[in-house]
Amino acid sequence: MISVVNCLFVGVHHGGPSEQAREKLVPSIVAIIPARMASTRFPGKMLAAETGTPLIVHVAQAAAKATSLSRVVVAADDPRILDAVRSRGIDCVLTSPDHPNGTSRLAEAADLLGLPADTIVVNVQGDEPEIEPAVIDAAVGALTAHPAAAVSTVAAPLAFTDDPNNPNIVKVVCRRDGTALYFSRSRVPFVRDPQSAGSPAAAPLRHVGLYCYRRSFLATYRSLTPTPAEQAESLEQLRVLEHGYSIAVAVVPDAGNPGIDTPEQYAAFVARWKRSGR
């Protein structure tokens, strides 16, 4: 089980509101898993089932283990995906195939589900069957700990085998208050003085593509115009920062195995799954 680097502890106060009243004050936390049938590098990967279980079902089942969530919903653009998850008792909704990104599909799903404005919506990637439930809980905790933030996400130290100069590994630099300063495909922070290279402050953080949104912000996001840094880096999250909104960042020691983009990565997942004896 992953432990979160910085934890927020809330004391118990006696004589406060009743349990029923407290439940009304706590917003619901719903995970929505956008799932597309089309994939350039791995067509139909959502329904790949060499383990006996479709990939998208593995993702939903892993997400459901997060203790912070009250509901898990798959938002798919193809009835075949809906049939696969519905047969396993997983909540689902059919969305348009014409979305430019996962956040747009997320917003449509939130509308279709009629989620209240104070709902926290967790965007779980549909190709991460080994997502750690504690990573989801960490992202939710970061958003609730930063009331002014519109979005939260997760970061982790680079693995020993990760090349910080690899543009396919997105890095994030955080402010002192735990919110994001910048995301980049370049190595950030850049260490100008070699003597500082061993400092913990100089160690890059790998961005983990899990997001939590305040439901009320999803409508706002759809109205935000693309921004220069977003277009230069091809990183959607920079649009949020460039328009002046905050992204809270939960830093965890290890975010687990990455998502599945290729048949080779899926084969490696299947091998791990079989070794686990499940």
N, C-alpha and C positions, 0 to 999 in steps of 0.2 A: 504494500500500500504506500502510495506517495504521501509524503508530508509536505505541507506548505511552509515556505521559508518564514513568512511573517504572518502570524495569526492574530486575529482580533478576538479578545475575550470579553464577553458581556456578562456582567454580574446579575444575580437573581435578586429582585427586589420584592419584598413581601408587601401585601396590601395594595397591589396595583390592580389593573383591570382583570376581569375574569378571563378564563381560557378562551371562551367563545368570542369575547371582545377582542382579544389579542389576535385570533385567527383572522378577523376582519381587517386588522391593521396591516397584516403581512401580505404583500402582493404574491400572487401565484407565480410560479416559475415553471415555464413550459419549454421543453426542448423541441425544436423543429429541425428535422433532418431533410434538407433539400436533396432530391435524388433525380438525376437525369439519365435517361436510357442512352443518349448519345455520348460517346467518348472517343476522342481522336485516337488515343494510344491503346485503348482497351474497350472496344465496343461491347455494350451489354454487360459491363462489369457489375452493375448493381444486382444482377440475377445470377452471377457466377456462383456455382453451388457444389464445388468439389468436396466440400466438407459435409455435404448433405443438407446444408442450410444456406440460403442465398446471402450474399455479402451484405445487402442492406439490412437483413434481419439480424445478422451478427452485430451490426452497428447499433441498431435500436435496442437490442438486448443488453449490450454493454452500457449504453447511456442510461438505461433504466435503473442501473445499480447506483447511480449518483444519488446520495441522500437528500440533496437540495431540491430535486425535481418533483413536481407534482403531476407531471404529464409528459409523455413522449409521443410526438406525432411525426410521421413521414409525409413530406410534401413532394409528390412525384408528378412528372409530366407524362406518364405513360400508364394506362390501365393495367398492364402486366405487372408493374411494380406494386401497384395497389393490391392486386390479387395475391401476390406473394406475401406481403406483410399482413394483409387482412386475415389470411388463412392461419397466421400465427397469433392472432388476437391483438395485433398492433394497430393503434389508431392511425388513420391516414386521411389525406385530402388530395384531390386532383387539382393541379395548378396548370397554368398556361405553359406551353413549350417555348414561348417567345420572350424569355427574360434575359437581360444582358449579363446578369450575375446572380449568385446565390442569395445576396441580400434582397434583391428585388423579388425573387421567388418567396423568400421568407416573409416579406411584407404582405404579399398577396395571401399567403397561407394564414397569417395573423388576422387579416380581414375576413377571410372565409370562416375562420374559427370564432370570430366575434370576440377576440380577446380584449379584456378591459385595458384602459390606457396605462394603468399602473403595473401591468404584467411585465415580468422580466422574461425575455425571449432569448433562449440559448440556441445559437446556430451551430449544430454539430455536423461536421462534414460527413457525407454519405459513404466515403471510402476509407473510413478509419475504424475497422472492426476491433482493434485492440486499444481503443481510447480508454484511458484510465478514468474511472468515475471520480477519483479525487481531483483530477485536472478540471473537470466540469465544476465540481464544488468550489475549487479555488477561484475560477473565473467568476462564479456567482458571488462569492465572498468579496472579491475585489470591487464589484459594482455596488454592492450594498454598503461597503466601507467608504465609498466615495460618492456621496449623494449628488455632487455637482457633475459627475461624469455621465455621459450619454451612453457610453459603450465600455465594455471591458474585454480583455483578452489575456493570453498566457504567454510567458517566455520561460526559457530554460537555458542553462549553460550549454555551450556547444560540446558535443561529444568529442572524444579524443581523435576520432577519425574524420571529424568535420573540418572542412577547409573554410576559414572565415572569409576568404576571397571568392568563394563560389557564389555567383549571382543567383543561383537557385535556392540558396539558403538565405532567407530574409532575416536581417538583424534588427534589433530594436534598442534604442537608448532611452533610459527612463529619467524623469525628473526626480528630485529628492523626495517629492511627495507621493511617489509610486504611480504617477501617470506617465504616458508616453511622450517623449520629446520628439522622436523621429523614428521612422522605419526606413530601411534601405537595403538594396541588394549589394551595395558596396560594404566594405569592412568599416564598421563604425562601432566604437570610436576609433579613429585612426591614431596610432601611437607614434607621435613625432620623435619622442626621445626614447631610444632603445632601452635606456636604463629603467624606464617605467613599464616596460612590456610585461613584467611579472606581477604588476600590481593588480589586485582584484578589480579595481575600478576600470582597468583597461581591458578586462576580459569581455569579449562580445557575448551578447545574449541572442539565442536563436528564437525567432518568433514562432509560436505555435498557432496555427490558423483556426482557433476556436474563439468565438465571439459571443458576448451577451449584450443584448440591446434593451433599453427601456422601450416598451411598446409604443409609447408616445413619440419616440424619436424615429421610428421606422418610417412614418409618413413624412417627417422632416427630411430624412435622408434621401428619399426619392425625389425631393425637390432641389437637392443640392447639385449645382453644376460641376462638371469635371474640373480639376485643378491642375496647375502646371506640374507640380512635383508628382502628383498621382500619375499623370500621363508620361512623365519622364521615366519614372521608376516602374510603371505598370503595377502599382500597388493601390488597391481600392481604398484601404484604410487611411491613406494620406488625405483623401478628400475630407474626411471627418476633421482631421487636425487643421488642415488649411482653411476650413470654414470656421475655425475657432472653437470647436467642441473638444472635450477631453476624453481620452481613452485610458481607463485604469488598467494596470498591468499586474497580474499575479505571477510572481516568479516561483517556479517549482524546481526541485533538484533534478527531476528527470520527467520528461513528458511521454516516455514510452516509445513504441515503434511508430514510424511515420505512416501516412496514408498510402493507399494503393493506387498507382497511376498506370502500371504496366502489367501484362500477363506474368512477367518474371517476378515482380513484387507480390503478385497474388499467389504464385506458386510457393514463394518463401513463407507467406502467411499460412498456407495450407500445411506446409511441412511443420511449422511451429505448432499449429493447432493439433496435428496428429501426434506430435511428440508429447503434448500435454496430457494425452489420454482422455480428452473429453469426448 
